[in-house]
Amino acid sequence: MERITAKYYVETPFALDKAAAILAGEQSSGTFVAVPGETEELKQRFAARVESITPADVADVPAMPGATAKQGGYQRAHIEVSWSVENFGYNLPVLVSTLQGNLYELSQFTGLKLMDITLPASYQEHFKGTQFGIAGTRKSCGVVGRPLIGTIIKPSIGMTPEDTAALVKTLAEAGIDFVKDDELQSAAANSSFEHRVDTIMDVINRHADKTGKKVMYAFNLSDEIDSMLRRYEYILKAGGTCAMISVNSVGLSGVKKVCDQGQLVIHGHRNGWGMLNRHPLLGIEFPAYQKIWRLAGVDQLHVNGIQNKFWESDDSVVRSIEACLTPLFSWPDLLPVVSSGQWGGQAFETWRRTQTTDLLYMAGGGIMAHPSGPAGGVTALHQAWEGAVNGLSLEEAEATYKEFGQSVKKFGGK
């Protein structure tokens, strides 16, 4: 029988083999005490199995409170645990409950983080998974050989549909590839979802008729499931190509239901990520996280950005980009969405560290606040990536390109 393996980074004051066995028991057939029904036959078939334990360093103080005993320091280690697919089948919520459930509550651990998961081949047959990804997004936007350049509507909330459509018109004429709603905007008092779709798609469709290029706009349809499906159909009928979902807020079942419709590219926004990842010994790492959402079917997923405005390190961002570009089954690769305080200046380090243009490179203020307006901001981003890929330094690109040079003067100290 196929098995799923999870890799954890843990900290415990207990003996590692004992702590790992408790984790495996709690997340499968066991509990805090032996019970009559847990026969050897049952355990052989359904119990989780500790596959490996690799000790790391020892800490003098716990990463988090809660351990009930202390035996000479807090041992950190990498452990691998596996489960038979029979335990949860192809049920995503139960799979995640198994991988990330009560184990975080166990008093035997003062730190625990899910680092990665290995999925069996049968999962490709039972899940549609990512259906568009990088290739489908590029085809829809008509972009090859460079990153897709995108932006976020700012101010995040408060603009009328007419104001938003006017801004989209400016951006489209400047050569933008992708625009999205902010995660705070779905249907506000002065911007109903349907009215916003109508006005924006009128601009996008007219621009496409005139130029042959159709800007991808990610409308935030995050809501209850029935509402999201209605909104999905509304976007389709208006000629839209993309929908955005706040994946952590909507949840696995809701996201999968929308993705399974299979007609719109799904932009996965991970707002709330810091709650899941910021502590070094609690939560989930991106390599595991992105596999779960690829199973659900998202095509694009945020990865933060180099030299970002948040807490995440550049090393973490690079690992996240690499995870998205690592094949999962035969599904299209996930498109990494680079964002968070980005402007053209970070393109050079992003290219140096990743050597890929398979990115959706998003700048909000970096476009909207450009000295020459949004049109200058879009042009500056194109110039920055052209310069980076062609081997120019930031200083050389500043001297070469007018709009990018203006960006450096505006944003260079930020």
C-alpha positions as CSV (number, residue, x, y, z in Angstrom):
1,M,0.0,0.0,0.0
2,E,1.3,3.4,-0.9
3,R,2.5,5.7,1.8
4,I,2.8,9.5,2.3
5,T,6.0,10.7,4.1
6,A,6.3,13.9,6.1
7,K,9.5,15.5,7.2
8,Y,9.5,17.5,10.4
9,Y,12.0,19.7,12.2
10,V,11.3,19.2,16.0
11,E,12.6,20.3,19.4
12,T,12.0,18.1,22.5
13,P,13.3,17.6,26.0
14,F,12.5,13.9,25.7
15,A,14.4,11.1,24.1
16,L,14.0,11.5,20.3
17,D,12.8,8.0,19.7
18,K,10.2,8.3,22.4
19,A,9.0,11.7,21.2
20,A,8.8,10.6,17.6
21,A,6.8,7.5,18.6
22,I,4.3,9.6,20.5
23,L,3.9,11.8,17.4
24,A,3.3,8.8,15.2
25,G,0.8,7.3,17.6
26,E,-1.2,10.5,18.2
27,Q,-1.5,11.1,14.5
28,S,-2.7,7.6,13.6
29,S,-4.1,4.7,15.7
30,G,-2.8,5.6,19.2
31,T,-3.7,7.9,22.1
32,F,-2.2,8.7,25.5
33,V,-2.9,5.2,26.8
34,A,-3.3,1.7,25.3
35,V,-6.8,0.9,24.4
36,P,-8.3,-2.6,23.7
37,G,-9.1,-2.0,20.1
38,E,-5.6,-1.1,19.0
39,T,-4.5,-4.7,18.1
40,E,-1.2,-5.5,16.5
41,E,-3.0,-6.3,13.3
42,L,-4.7,-2.8,13.3
43,K,-1.3,-1.1,14.1
44,Q,0.4,-3.0,11.4
45,R,-2.0,-1.7,8.8
46,F,-2.9,1.8,10.0
47,A,-0.3,3.1,12.5
48,A,2.1,5.8,11.4
49,R,5.7,4.7,11.1
50,V,8.8,6.6,12.2
51,E,11.1,6.2,9.2
52,S,14.2,8.1,10.3
53,I,15.5,10.4,13.1
54,T,18.5,12.7,12.4
55,P,19.7,14.6,15.5
56,A,20.7,18.3,15.1
57,D,21.8,20.7,17.8
58,V,20.7,21.1,21.4
59,A,19.2,24.3,22.8
60,D,19.5,25.4,26.4
61,V,16.0,27.0,26.4
62,P,12.9,25.9,24.7
63,A,11.7,27.6,21.5
64,M,8.1,27.5,22.9
65,P,6.6,26.7,26.3
66,G,4.6,23.5,27.1
67,A,6.9,20.6,27.7
68,T,6.1,18.5,30.7
69,A,9.6,17.2,31.4
70,K,13.2,18.2,30.8
71,Q,16.1,15.8,30.4
72,G,19.3,17.8,29.8
73,G,18.5,20.4,27.2
74,Y,16.2,20.6,24.2
75,Q,17.2,18.3,21.4
76,R,16.4,19.4,17.9
77,A,16.2,16.9,15.1
78,H,14.8,16.1,11.6
79,I,12.4,13.2,11.7
80,E,10.4,11.4,8.9
81,V,7.1,9.8,9.6
82,S,4.9,7.9,7.1
83,W,1.3,6.9,6.8
84,S,-0.6,4.5,4.7
85,V,-2.8,6.2,2.1
86,E,-5.5,3.9,3.5
87,N,-5.8,6.2,6.5
88,F,-7.2,9.1,4.6
89,G,-7.5,8.1,1.0
90,Y,-7.8,11.2,-1.3
91,N,-9.4,13.5,1.3
92,L,-7.4,16.7,1.5
93,P,-8.8,18.0,4.8
94,V,-8.2,14.7,6.5
95,L,-4.7,14.4,5.0
96,V,-3.8,17.9,6.4
97,S,-5.4,17.0,9.7
98,T,-3.1,14.0,9.8
99,L,0.1,15.9,8.8
100,Q,-0.7,19.1,10.8
101,G,-3.3,18.2,13.4
102,N,-2.9,17.6,17.1
103,L,0.8,17.1,16.9
104,Y,1.3,20.8,17.4
105,E,-0.5,20.4,20.8
106,L,1.7,17.6,22.1
107,S,3.5,18.6,25.3
108,Q,6.5,16.4,24.4
109,F,7.5,19.0,21.8
110,T,8.7,22.6,22.3
111,G,9.0,23.1,18.6
112,L,7.6,21.4,15.5
113,K,7.5,22.4,11.9
114,L,6.3,20.5,8.8
115,M,9.2,20.9,6.3
116,D,8.1,18.8,3.3
117,I,5.9,15.9,2.1
118,T,6.3,13.1,-0.4
119,L,3.2,12.2,-2.3
120,P,2.4,8.8,-3.9
121,A,1.9,8.5,-7.7
122,S,-1.8,7.6,-7.3
123,Y,-2.5,11.2,-6.2
124,Q,-2.0,12.3,-9.8
125,E,-4.9,10.1,-10.8
126,H,-7.3,11.3,-8.1
127,F,-6.6,15.1,-8.2
128,K,-6.8,17.5,-11.1
129,G,-4.1,19.5,-9.6
130,T,-2.6,22.6,-11.2
131,Q,-4.2,22.9,-14.7
132,F,-2.6,26.0,-16.2
133,G,0.4,27.0,-14.1
134,I,3.3,28.8,-15.8
135,A,2.6,27.6,-19.4
136,G,-1.1,28.3,-19.3
137,T,-0.6,31.8,-17.8
138,R,2.0,32.7,-20.4
139,K,-0.2,31.5,-23.2
140,S,-3.2,33.5,-21.9
141,C,-1.1,36.6,-21.5
142,G,1.0,36.2,-24.7
143,V,4.3,36.5,-22.8
144,V,7.4,34.5,-23.6
145,G,11.0,34.8,-22.7
146,R,10.6,37.2,-19.8
147,P,8.8,37.6,-16.4
148,L,5.2,38.6,-16.5
149,I,4.9,42.1,-15.1
150,G,2.0,42.7,-12.8
151,T,0.5,45.1,-10.2
152,I,-2.0,45.4,-7.5
153,I,-4.8,47.9,-7.5
154,K,-3.9,50.6,-5.0
155,P,-5.5,52.1,-2.9
156,S,-6.4,48.6,-1.8
157,I,-10.0,49.5,-1.1
158,G,-12.2,52.5,-1.6
159,M,-11.9,53.1,-5.4
160,T,-15.1,52.9,-7.5
161,P,-15.3,50.4,-10.4
162,E,-15.0,53.4,-12.8
163,D,-11.8,54.6,-11.1
164,T,-10.4,51.1,-11.1
165,A,-11.2,50.6,-14.8
166,A,-9.6,53.9,-15.7
167,L,-6.4,52.8,-13.9
168,V,-6.5,49.4,-15.7
169,K,-6.8,51.3,-19.0
170,T,-3.6,53.3,-18.2
171,L,-1.8,50.1,-17.2
172,A,-2.9,48.1,-20.2
173,E,-1.7,50.9,-22.5
174,A,1.6,50.9,-20.7
175,G,2.1,47.2,-21.4
176,I,1.1,45.5,-18.1
177,D,0.6,41.8,-18.3
178,F,-1.4,41.2,-15.1
179,V,-3.4,43.2,-12.6
180,K,-5.1,41.9,-9.5
181,D,-7.6,43.0,-6.8
182,D,-6.0,43.5,-3.4
183,E,-7.0,40.7,-1.0
184,L,-8.9,43.3,1.0
185,Q,-11.2,44.0,-1.9
186,S,-13.9,41.6,-3.0
187,A,-17.2,43.5,-2.8
188,A,-17.2,46.8,-1.0
189,A,-20.0,49.3,-0.4
190,N,-19.0,51.4,-3.4
191,S,-17.7,48.6,-5.6
192,S,-19.9,45.6,-6.1
193,F,-18.2,42.5,-7.5
194,E,-20.4,42.4,-10.7
195,H,-20.1,46.1,-11.5
196,R,-16.3,46.0,-11.0
197,V,-16.0,43.0,-13.4
198,D,-18.2,44.7,-16.0
199,T,-16.3,48.0,-16.1
200,I,-12.8,46.4,-15.9
201,M,-13.5,43.7,-18.5
202,D,-15.0,46.3,-20.9
203,V,-11.6,48.1,-20.8
204,I,-9.6,44.9,-21.1
205,N,-11.7,43.5,-23.9
206,R,-11.5,46.8,-25.9
207,H,-7.8,46.8,-25.5
208,A,-7.5,43.2,-26.6
209,D,-9.7,43.9,-29.7
210,K,-7.4,46.9,-30.6
211,T,-4.0,45.4,-29.9
212,G,-4.4,41.6,-29.7
213,K,-3.0,41.5,-26.1
214,K,-5.4,40.5,-23.3
215,V,-4.4,41.7,-19.9
216,M,-5.0,39.0,-17.2
217,Y,-7.0,40.5,-14.3
218,A,-7.4,38.4,-11.1
219,F,-10.8,39.2,-9.6
220,N,-10.9,38.4,-5.9
221,L,-13.9,36.0,-5.6
222,S,-13.1,34.8,-2.1
223,D,-16.4,34.2,-0.3
224,E,-18.7,31.3,0.6
225,I,-18.5,28.4,-1.9
226,D,-21.9,29.1,-3.6
227,S,-21.0,32.7,-4.0
228,M,-17.6,31.9,-5.4
229,L,-19.0,29.6,-8.0
230,R,-21.5,32.3,-9.1
231,R,-18.7,34.9,-9.3
232,Y,-16.6,32.4,-11.2
233,E,-19.3,32.1,-13.9
234,Y,-19.7,35.9,-13.9
235,I,-16.0,36.4,-14.7
236,L,-16.2,33.8,-17.5
237,K,-19.2,35.4,-19.1
238,A,-17.5,38.7,-19.0
239,G,-14.5,37.3,-20.9
240,G,-12.2,37.2,-17.9
241,T,-9.3,34.8,-17.7
242,C,-8.3,34.7,-14.0
243,A,-9.8,34.6,-10.4
244,M,-8.0,35.2,-7.2
245,I,-8.6,33.3,-4.0
246,S,-7.2,34.0,-0.5
247,V,-6.3,30.4,0.1
248,N,-5.8,30.4,3.8
249,S,-9.1,32.2,4.4
250,V,-11.2,30.1,2.0
251,G,-9.7,26.7,2.9
252,L,-8.8,23.6,1.1
253,S,-12.3,22.3,0.1
254,G,-13.4,25.7,-1.1
255,V,-10.3,26.3,-3.1
256,K,-10.4,22.9,-4.7
257,K,-14.0,23.3,-5.6
258,V,-13.2,26.5,-7.5
259,C,-10.1,25.2,-9.1
260,D,-11.8,22.0,-10.3
261,Q,-14.0,24.1,-12.6
262,G,-11.0,24.3,-14.8
263,Q,-11.7,27.3,-17.0
264,L,-10.0,30.2,-15.2
265,V,-6.4,30.5,-14.1
266,I,-6.4,30.6,-10.3
267,H,-4.2,33.1,-8.5
268,G,-3.5,31.9,-5.0
269,H,-2.9,34.6,-2.4
270,R,-1.3,33.4,0.8
271,N,-2.2,36.3,3.1
272,G,-1.8,34.9,6.6
273,W,1.4,33.2,5.7
274,G,3.3,34.7,8.6
275,M,0.9,33.1,11.1
276,L,1.9,29.7,9.6
277,N,5.6,30.1,9.1
278,R,7.2,33.1,10.9
279,H,8.3,31.1,14.0
280,P,11.4,29.0,13.1
281,L,10.1,26.0,15.1
282,L,6.3,26.2,14.5
283,G,4.0,25.7,11.5
284,I,4.9,24.7,7.9
285,E,7.6,25.5,5.4
286,F,6.8,26.5,1.9
287,P,7.9,23.3,0.1
288,A,5.2,21.4,2.0
289,Y,2.7,24.2,1.8
290,Q,2.9,24.7,-2.0
291,K,2.3,20.9,-2.6
292,I,-0.9,21.0,-0.6
293,W,-2.2,23.9,-2.7
294,R,-1.0,22.3,-6.0
295,L,-3.1,19.3,-5.0
296,A,-6.1,21.7,-4.6
297,G,-5.3,23.1,-8.0
298,V,-4.0,26.7,-7.8
299,D,-1.9,27.9,-10.8
300,Q,-0.1,30.8,-9.2
301,L,1.1,31.3,-5.6
302,H,2.7,34.1,-3.7
303,V,6.4,33.6,-2.6
304,N,7.2,37.1,-1.2
305,G,10.2,38.8,-2.8
306,I,13.9,39.6,-2.6
307,Q,14.6,42.4,-0.2
308,N,10.9,42.5,0.7
309,K,9.1,44.8,3.1
310,F,8.1,41.9,5.4
311,W,10.2,39.6,7.7
312,E,11.0,36.8,5.3
313,S,14.7,36.3,4.4
314,D,15.9,36.2,0.8
315,D,17.1,32.6,1.3
316,S,13.5,31.6,2.2
317,V,12.1,33.4,-0.9
318,V,14.6,31.7,-3.2
319,R,13.7,28.2,-1.7
320,S,10.0,29.1,-2.3
321,I,10.6,30.0,-5.9
322,E,12.6,26.8,-6.4
323,A,9.8,24.7,-4.8
324,C,7.2,26.2,-7.3
325,L,9.5,25.3,-10.2
326,T,10.1,21.7,-9.0
327,P,7.9,19.4,-11.0
328,L,5.0,17.7,-9.2
329,F,3.8,14.7,-11.2
330,S,3.2,15.7,-14.8
331,W,1.2,18.8,-13.8
332,P,2.2,22.2,-15.1
333,D,4.7,24.0,-12.8
334,L,3.3,26.5,-10.4
335,L,3.9,30.1,-11.2
336,P,5.8,31.9,-8.4
337,V,4.3,35.3,-7.7
338,V,7.0,37.7,-6.5
339,S,5.7,40.6,-4.5
340,S,6.0,42.7,-1.3
341,G,7.7,46.1,-1.7
342,Q,9.1,45.2,-5.1
343,W,10.4,47.7,-7.7
344,G,12.8,47.2,-10.6
345,G,15.8,47.4,-8.3
346,Q,15.3,43.9,-6.9
347,A,15.2,42.3,-10.4
348,F,19.0,42.1,-10.5
349,E,19.4,40.2,-7.2
350,T,16.3,38.0,-8.1
351,W,17.8,37.1,-11.4
352,R,21.3,36.4,-9.8
353,R,19.8,34.1,-7.1
354,T,17.2,32.2,-9.2
355,Q,18.4,32.4,-12.9
356,T,14.8,32.2,-14.0
357,T,12.3,34.4,-15.7
358,D,9.4,32.1,-14.9
359,L,8.0,34.6,-12.5
360,L,5.0,36.9,-12.1
361,Y,6.8,39.9,-10.9
362,M,4.4,42.2,-9.0
363,A,4.9,45.8,-7.9
364,G,2.2,47.9,-6.3
365,G,3.8,51.1,-5.1
366,G,6.8,50.4,-7.4
367,I,4.5,51.0,-10.3
368,M,1.8,53.3,-9.0
369,A,4.2,55.7,-7.3
370,H,6.7,56.0,-10.2
371,P,7.6,59.7,-10.9
372,S,6.2,59.3,-14.4
373,G,3.0,57.6,-13.2
374,P,1.9,54.0,-13.6
375,A,2.9,53.9,-17.3
376,G,6.5,54.9,-16.3
377,G,6.4,52.3,-13.5
378,V,5.5,49.5,-16.0
379,T,8.2,50.6,-18.4
380,A,10.8,50.7,-15.6
381,L,10.1,47.1,-14.6
382,H,10.4,45.9,-18.2
383,Q,13.7,47.8,-18.4
384,A,15.0,46.4,-15.1
385,W,14.5,42.8,-16.1
386,E,15.9,43.4,-19.6
387,G,19.0,44.9,-18.0
388,A,19.3,42.1,-15.4
389,V,19.0,39.3,-17.9
390,N,21.4,41.0,-20.3
391,G,24.1,41.2,-17.6
392,L,23.9,44.9,-16.7
393,S,24.5,46.0,-13.1
394,L,21.8,48.1,-11.5
395,E,24.1,51.2,-11.9
396,E,24.6,50.4,-15.6
397,A,20.8,50.0,-16.1
398,E,20.2,53.2,-14.3
399,A,22.4,55.0,-16.8
400,T,20.9,53.2,-19.8
401,Y,17.2,53.4,-19.2
402,K,15.3,56.7,-18.4
403,E,12.3,55.3,-16.6
404,F,14.4,52.8,-14.6
405,G,16.8,55.6,-13.7
406,Q,13.8,57.6,-12.3
407,S,12.8,54.5,-10.2
408,V,16.3,54.3,-8.7
409,K,16.0,58.0,-7.6
410,K,12.6,57.4,-6.2
411,F,12.9,54.0,-4.6
412,G,16.7,53.3,-4.3
413,G,16.9,54.2,-0.7
414,K,13.9,52.1,0.4
